[in-house]
């Protein structure tokens, strides 16, 4: 197995499993226990769906490139999609950081 196939498979799996992990660990518990959503939780829920859509598209593309590399036995440059995904993670992280700074998140006091 060459390095580009391994890289493609690894990042495809990461791109497909990361939204699932975020949902299971965080999104499904928004508003728990009484169902009340703060401004921050509503914004985070809205931010989750575009992130999931882009992750699924990139994951499918990288799985496709994994199988295409398997069939053609040639390497494929994957630096651009991988860098774009890391840029996407940084952008969504900064947006969420901005939300945490400026939106009401239910803390008292």
Secondary structure, 3 states (H helix, E strand, C coil): CCHHHHHHHHHHHHHHHHHHHHHHHCHHHCCCCCCCCCHHHHHHHHHHHHHHHHHHHHHHHHHHHHHHHHHHCCCCCCHHHHHHHHHHHHHHHHHHHHHHHHCCCCCCC
